[in-house]
Amino acid sequence: MGKYFGTDGFRGTANENLTADHAYKVGRFLGWYYGEMKRRSGNDSAPRIVIGKDTRRSSYMFEYSLVGGLTASGADAYLLHVTTTPSVAYISRVDNFDCGIMISASHNPYYDNGLKLINGNGEKMEDSVIELVEAYLDGELVAFGEKMGEIPFAKGEKIGRTVDYIAGRNRYVGYLISLGMYSFRGMKIGLDCANGASWTIAKAVFEALGAETHVINAEPNGTNINNNAGSTHIEVLQKFVVENHLDAGFAYDGDADRCLCVDEKGNIISGDHILYIYGRYMKERGRLLNNTVVTTVMSNFGLYKAFDELGIGYAKTAVGDKYVYEYMKEHDCCLGGEQSGHIIFSKYASTGDGILTSLKIMQVIMSCEKKLSELAAPFTVYPQVLENVRVKDKTAAQSDPEVQAAVAAASSALGETGRILVRESGTEPVVRVMVEAENEETCRKYVDSVVDIIKKNGHTV
């Protein structure tokens, strides 16, 4: 991970550790860099960069700051306005943009925000470009073999412009609707839009496909995004589905790149359930490429046991849909994702897409003519305890010999009946300690054995 950009962009509290000045400079660099790349290839046209944002109050500030930087460097900025992260990735790819920028802090509270950079292929930006952005922010830019003091401003007719590009967002909605293989007529579906980026898109897609759609948390006011809503507060949708006798429910996060589900009984269908349900569906139809589902190290122990029983292979990557996608691309896999609901269907998208995920689950429901609870039933989730420990230094806490010894002791004691995982958060000053075992008491015991050492040795804030 870089100094500013973690596994999912440059994220921080708005105008504290992520400021309008940061956004301006990111825009200045990207506008200049892609213009210079074009010039060196003999193309004198202005770079085209597309921008989307979620519903946070600060997203407008960051949007205008980015536009100022981009146009000052000679790029044309195309505005999708409030939209989802996967829509920015889709439009970046199909409309041949040089890159895309999504302004969002995903599932974080409204006072946080972030800048997610997407390349012209609709994928998370290459580390090589991220490193140049960070070097520019620190005044240490070396690019094209030259140490740069300050990058030049565009002048005269080379100054960039802003283009309203709401048509791009509409095209993305049309693309999602086109992926609906079945009519949803007769299905009662709940959608929790987290007062975020999906607040108009999801309803439009499901209604176009014929569902009786019941929507909650679709009244964003700039400060209520993810507030007791969406995939991080799935209990709200659980209650809503049961009370309204719905067939299924889908909950998105702030930028709608993830989705969690609720079955007709009110049970949570996690990202691991989704991988199981769709992986089995594809396996049974002979369409699971390389017979492999790509997971992260955070997937539940029970998922691997279920895959073993089905004869499905699996890979484990570091946490982050970026790493999942990189593995999928390199090894030609069609399905991968995270327990948190970032699911990638590589035939249709280059990043996690919450609304697409809900459509693919609906496809299985309609094709198999089964309730969501029936599709999920064969997968047994192992009890899991996860504790997030806020620390002064993530690396120091993890490399402490006593902490490592406690982790090794827990791993040895669990053996083949469970596992322990200790890892750094990619977006927060947090170390995550997770144990999965046959019962919750065992999980709690070994989580505490590690957390207590982290606290005793003075690593906590």
C-alpha positions in Angstrom: 0.0 0.0 0.0 1.1 3.6 -0.7 1.4 6.5 1.6 -2.0 8.0 0.7 -3.7 5.3 -1.4 -4.7 2.1 0.4 -6.4 -1.0 -1.1 -9.4 1.1 -2.1 -8.2 4.6 -2.9 -7.2 7.7 -1.0 -9.5 7.7 1.9 -9.8 10.0 5.0 -11.9 12.4 7.0 -13.0 15.2 4.7 -10.8 18.3 5.0 -8.7 16.7 7.7 -6.4 14.1 6.2 -8.1 14.2 2.8 -8.6 17.9 1.7 -9.9 19.8 -1.2 -6.2 20.7 -2.0 -5.4 17.0 -2.2 -8.2 16.5 -4.8 -7.0 19.6 -6.8 -3.5 18.2 -7.0 -4.7 14.7 -7.9 -6.6 16.4 -10.7 -3.6 18.5 -11.7 -1.4 15.4 -12.0 -3.9 13.1 -13.8 -4.7 15.8 -16.3 -1.1 16.5 -17.0 0.1 12.9 -17.0 -2.5 11.6 -19.5 -2.0 14.6 -21.7 1.7 14.0 -21.7 1.2 10.3 -22.4 -1.0 11.2 -25.4 1.5 13.9 -26.7 4.4 11.4 -26.5 2.3 9.0 -28.7 1.7 11.7 -31.3 -1.9 12.5 -30.2 -2.5 16.1 -29.5 -6.1 15.7 -28.2 -7.2 16.6 -24.7 -7.3 13.8 -22.1 -10.8 12.7 -21.3 -11.5 11.8 -17.6 -14.8 10.8 -16.2 -15.9 11.5 -12.6 -18.6 10.1 -10.4 -19.6 10.8 -6.8 -21.7 9.4 -4.0 -24.1 11.4 -1.9 -21.8 12.7 0.8 -21.9 16.5 1.4 -18.2 16.7 0.8 -18.4 14.9 -2.6 -19.4 18.2 -4.3 -16.3 19.9 -2.9 -14.0 17.2 -4.1 -15.7 17.1 -7.5 -15.2 20.8 -8.1 -11.6 20.6 -6.8 -10.8 17.7 -9.1 -12.4 19.5 -12.0 -10.3 22.6 -11.3 -7.1 20.6 -11.3 -8.0 18.5 -14.4 -9.0 21.5 -16.5 -6.0 23.5 -15.3 -3.8 20.8 -16.7 -5.6 20.6 -20.0 -8.0 17.6 -19.5 -11.7 17.5 -20.2 -13.7 16.4 -17.2 -16.9 14.5 -17.8 -19.4 14.5 -14.9 -21.6 11.5 -14.2 -22.8 13.2 -11.0 -24.2 10.9 -8.3 -23.6 7.4 -9.5 -22.0 4.1 -8.4 -18.3 3.1 -8.5 -19.0 0.2 -11.0 -20.8 2.6 -13.3 -17.6 4.8 -13.4 -15.6 1.6 -14.2 -18.0 0.6 -16.9 -18.1 4.0 -18.6 -14.3 4.4 -18.4 -14.0 1.2 -20.4 -16.8 1.3 -22.9 -16.5 5.1 -23.7 -12.7 5.0 -24.1 -11.8 7.4 -21.3 -8.2 7.8 -20.3 -9.2 7.2 -16.7 -12.0 7.5 -14.2 -12.3 8.9 -10.7 -15.0 7.9 -8.1 -15.5 10.2 -5.1 -16.6 8.0 -2.3 -15.5 6.4 1.0 -17.7 3.4 0.3 -19.2 2.1 3.6 -17.6 4.7 5.8 -19.6 7.4 7.6 -20.6 10.6 5.8 -17.7 12.7 7.2 -15.2 10.5 5.5 -14.6 10.5 1.8 -12.2 9.1 -0.8 -10.8 9.2 -4.3 -10.8 5.9 -6.2 -8.8 5.9 -9.4 -9.8 3.7 -12.3 -7.8 3.1 -15.5 -9.1 3.2 -19.1 -9.8 -0.6 -18.9 -12.3 0.0 -16.0 -9.9 -1.6 -13.5 -8.4 -0.2 -10.3 -5.5 2.1 -11.2 -2.0 0.5 -11.7 0.3 0.9 -8.8 2.9 2.6 -11.0 0.5 5.5 -11.7 -0.6 5.6 -8.0 3.1 6.0 -7.0 3.5 8.9 -9.4 0.4 10.6 -7.9 1.8 10.2 -4.4 5.2 11.5 -5.4 3.6 14.6 -6.9 1.6 15.2 -3.7 4.9 15.1 -1.8 6.7 17.3 -4.2 9.0 14.5 -5.2 7.8 13.7 -8.7 10.1 12.0 -11.2 8.3 11.2 -14.4 9.5 10.3 -17.9 13.1 10.3 -16.6 12.9 13.9 -15.4 12.6 15.4 -11.9 9.7 17.7 -11.9 9.5 20.9 -9.9 6.0 21.8 -10.8 3.9 20.5 -13.7 2.9 23.1 -16.3 -0.5 24.7 -16.5 -2.5 24.5 -19.8 -2.9 27.8 -21.6 -5.2 29.3 -24.2 -7.2 26.8 -26.1 -5.5 24.0 -24.3 -7.3 24.7 -21.0 -9.8 21.9 -20.4 -13.5 22.0 -20.2 -16.3 20.3 -18.2 -18.9 18.2 -19.9 -22.3 17.1 -18.3 -22.3 13.3 -19.0 -25.5 12.1 -17.4 -26.0 10.1 -20.6 -23.1 7.8 -19.5 -24.9 6.9 -16.2 -28.1 6.2 -18.2 -26.2 3.9 -20.5 -24.9 2.0 -17.5 -28.5 1.5 -16.2 -29.5 0.2 -19.7 -26.5 -2.2 -19.6 -27.7 -3.7 -16.2 -31.2 -4.1 -17.5 -29.9 -5.9 -20.6 -28.3 -8.5 -18.3 -31.6 -9.6 -16.9 -32.1 -13.1 -18.3 -35.5 -13.5 -16.6 -38.5 -11.4 -15.9 -38.9 -10.7 -12.2 -42.7 -10.4 -12.5 -44.4 -11.8 -9.4 -41.3 -11.3 -7.2 -41.4 -9.0 -4.2 -38.0 -7.5 -3.7 -36.6 -5.2 -1.0 -33.7 -2.8 -1.8 -31.7 -1.0 0.9 -29.8 1.8 -0.9 -27.9 3.1 2.1 -28.9 6.6 1.2 -26.0 6.3 -1.2 -25.1 6.2 -4.9 -27.6 3.4 -5.8 -30.6 5.4 -4.6 -32.2 5.9 -8.0 -30.3 3.3 -10.1 -31.3 0.1 -8.3 -35.0 0.8 -8.2 -35.0 1.7 -11.9 -33.3 -1.6 -12.8 -35.5 -3.9 -10.8 -38.7 -2.2 -11.8 -37.7 -2.4 -15.5 -37.3 -6.2 -15.0 -40.8 -6.5 -13.6 -40.2 -6.8 -9.8 -42.6 -5.4 -7.2 -39.9 -3.3 -5.7 -39.9 -2.0 -2.1 -37.1 0.5 -1.4 -35.7 1.8 1.9 -33.0 4.3 2.7 -33.2 6.1 -0.6 -33.5 9.7 0.6 -30.0 11.0 0.8 -29.4 14.4 2.5 -25.6 14.5 2.4 -25.1 13.3 6.0 -27.2 10.1 6.2 -25.2 7.8 3.9 -24.6 4.4 5.6 -26.3 5.8 8.7 -28.1 2.7 10.1 -28.6 1.7 6.5 -27.2 -0.5 3.8 -24.9 -3.5 3.8 -23.1 -2.5 7.0 -26.5 -2.4 8.9 -28.1 -5.4 7.3 -30.4 -5.9 10.3 -32.6 -3.0 9.0 -33.3 -4.9 5.7 -33.7 -8.2 7.6 -36.6 -6.7 9.6 -38.1 -5.0 6.5 -38.1 -8.2 4.4 -39.8 -10.3 7.1 -42.4 -7.6 8.0 -43.4 -7.1 4.4 -43.3 -10.8 3.4 -40.8 -10.2 0.6 -39.1 -12.9 -1.5 -35.6 -11.5 -1.0 -33.8 -8.3 -0.1 -30.5 -6.7 -1.4 -28.5 -4.2 0.6 -25.8 -2.0 -1.0 -23.1 0.1 0.5 -22.5 3.8 -0.1 -21.0 3.5 -3.6 -22.8 0.2 -4.4 -19.8 -1.8 -5.3 -20.9 -4.4 -2.8 -24.1 -6.3 -2.0 -25.3 -8.4 0.8 -28.6 -10.3 0.6 -31.5 -11.3 2.9 -33.6 -14.4 2.2 -37.3 -14.6 2.6 -36.9 -15.8 6.3 -34.7 -12.8 7.2 -31.4 -14.6 7.2 -28.3 -12.9 6.0 -26.8 -14.1 2.8 -23.1 -13.0 2.9 -20.6 -12.6 0.1 -19.4 -16.2 0.9 -23.0 -17.4 0.4 -23.2 -15.6 -2.9 -19.9 -17.2 -4.1 -21.3 -20.6 -3.0 -24.7 -20.1 -4.7 -23.4 -18.8 -8.0 -20.3 -21.0 -8.0 -22.5 -24.1 -7.6 -24.9 -22.8 -10.3 -22.0 -22.3 -12.8 -20.4 -25.6 -11.9 -23.6 -27.5 -12.5 -23.9 -25.9 -15.9 -20.3 -26.5 -16.9 -19.6 -22.7 -17.1 -17.2 -22.3 -14.1 -14.0 -21.3 -15.9 -11.0 -23.4 -14.7 -13.4 -24.8 -12.0 -12.1 -22.1 -9.7 -13.7 -19.5 -7.4 -11.4 -16.7 -6.2 -11.8 -15.8 -2.6 -9.8 -13.8 -0.1 -8.2 -14.9 3.1 -11.2 -13.6 5.0 -13.7 -16.1 3.5 -15.3 -18.4 5.9 -13.7 -21.8 6.7 -17.1 -23.4 5.9 -17.0 -22.1 2.3 -13.9 -24.1 1.5 -15.4 -27.3 3.0 -18.5 -26.7 0.9 -16.4 -26.2 -2.2 -14.5 -29.4 -1.4 -17.7 -31.3 -1.3 -18.8 -29.9 -4.7 -15.4 -30.5 -6.3 -14.9 -26.8 -6.9 -11.4 -25.4 -6.7 -10.6 -22.1 -5.0 -7.8 -19.6 -4.7 -7.1 -17.2 -1.8 -5.9 -13.6 -2.3 -5.2 -10.7 0.0 -8.2 -8.7 1.1 -9.4 -6.2 -1.5 -11.4 -6.7 -4.7 -8.4 -5.3 -6.6 -6.4 -8.4 -5.7 -9.3 -10.7 -6.4 -9.7 -9.2 -9.9 -5.9 -9.3 -10.6 -5.9 -13.0 -9.8 -9.1 -13.6 -11.9 -7.6 -11.8 -14.9 -4.2 -13.6 -14.7 -5.7 -17.1 -14.2 -8.9 -16.7 -16.4 -11.5 -17.1 -13.7 -15.1 -15.9 -14.0 -16.2 -15.6 -10.3 -14.5 -14.1 -7.3 -15.1 -11.9 -4.3 -15.1 -11.1 -0.7 -17.2 -12.0 2.3 -18.2 -8.4 2.6 -20.1 -8.5 -0.6 -17.6 -7.3 -3.2 -18.4 -9.9 -5.9 -16.8 -9.8 -9.4 -18.4 -11.5 -12.4 -15.5 -10.9 -14.9 -17.6 -11.6 -18.0 -19.7 -8.6 -17.1 -17.6 -6.2 -15.0 -14.1 -5.4 -14.0 -14.8 -4.5 -10.4 -17.3 -5.4 -7.7 -20.8 -4.3 -8.6 -23.6 -4.6 -6.0 -26.6 -4.2 -8.3 -25.1 -6.7 -10.8 -24.6 -9.1 -7.9 -28.2 -8.8 -6.9 -29.2 -9.5 -10.6 -27.1 -12.6 -10.7 -28.6 -14.0 -7.5 -32.1 -13.3 -9.0 -31.0 -15.2 -12.1 -30.2 -18.3 -9.9 -33.5 -17.9 -8.0 -35.6 -17.7 -11.2 -33.6 -20.4 -13.1 -33.7 -22.9 -10.3 -37.2 -22.0 -9.2 -36.0 -22.1 -5.5 -36.2 -19.7 -2.6 -33.0 -18.0 -1.6 -33.0 -19.8 1.7 -33.1 -23.2 -0.1 -30.2 -22.2 -2.4 -28.1 -21.2 0.6 -29.0 -24.1 2.9 -26.2 -26.6 2.1 -23.5 -24.1 3.0 -22.7 -24.3 6.8 -21.1 -21.1 8.1 -18.4 -21.7 10.8 -18.7 -19.4 13.8 -16.4 -16.5 13.5 -15.2 -13.8 15.9 -13.5 -10.7 14.4 -12.1 -7.9 16.5 -10.8 -4.7 15.1 -8.0 -3.3 17.2 -7.1 0.4 16.7 -3.3 0.7 16.9 -0.6 3.3 16.7 1.4 1.4 14.1 -0.1 -1.6 12.2 3.3 -3.0 11.2 4.8 -2.7 14.7 1.8 -4.4 16.3 1.8 -7.4 13.9 5.6 -7.9 14.0 5.8 -7.8 17.8 7.4 -11.2 18.7 4.9 -11.8 21.6 2.0 -11.2 19.2 3.4 -13.5 16.6 3.9 -16.2 19.3 0.3 -15.9 20.5 -0.9 -16.2 16.9 1.3 -19.3 16.3 0.0 -20.9 19.5 -3.6 -20.3 18.6 -3.0 -21.7 15.1 -1.4 -24.9 16.5 -4.2 -25.4 19.0 -6.9 -25.0 16.3 -5.2 -27.4 13.9 -7.7 -28.7 11.2 -10.8 -27.6 13.2 -10.4 -23.9 12.5 -8.1 -21.0 11.7 -6.8 -17.7 13.0 -6.0 -14.7 10.7 -4.3 -11.4 11.8 -4.1 -8.7 9.2 -3.9 -5.0 8.7 -6.8 -2.9 7.4 -6.1 -1.3 4.1 -8.1 1.8 4.9 -7.9 2.4 8.7 -5.2 2.3 11.5 -6.6 -1.1 12.5 -5.3 -4.6 13.0 -8.0 -7.2 12.5 -7.9 -10.4 14.6 -10.2 -13.1 13.3 -10.8 -16.7 14.5 -13.1 -19.4 13.0 -13.8 -22.6 14.8 -16.5 -25.1 15.6 -18.0 -22.9 18.3 -18.0 -19.3 19.3 -16.4 -19.9 22.7 -13.3 -21.3 21.1 -13.2 -18.3 18.6 -13.5 -15.8 21.5 -10.8 -17.6 23.5 -8.1 -17.3 20.8 -9.1 -13.8 19.6 -8.7 -12.6 23.2 -5.3 -14.4 23.5 -3.9 -12.2 20.7 -5.8 -8.9 21.4 -4.7 -9.0 25.1 -1.0 -9.1 24.0 -1.5 -6.3 21.6 -3.0 -4.2 24.3 -0.5 -5.3 27.0 2.4 -4.3 24.9 1.2 -0.8 24.3 0.2 -0.9 20.7 -3.3 0.4 21.0 -4.3 4.0 20.7 
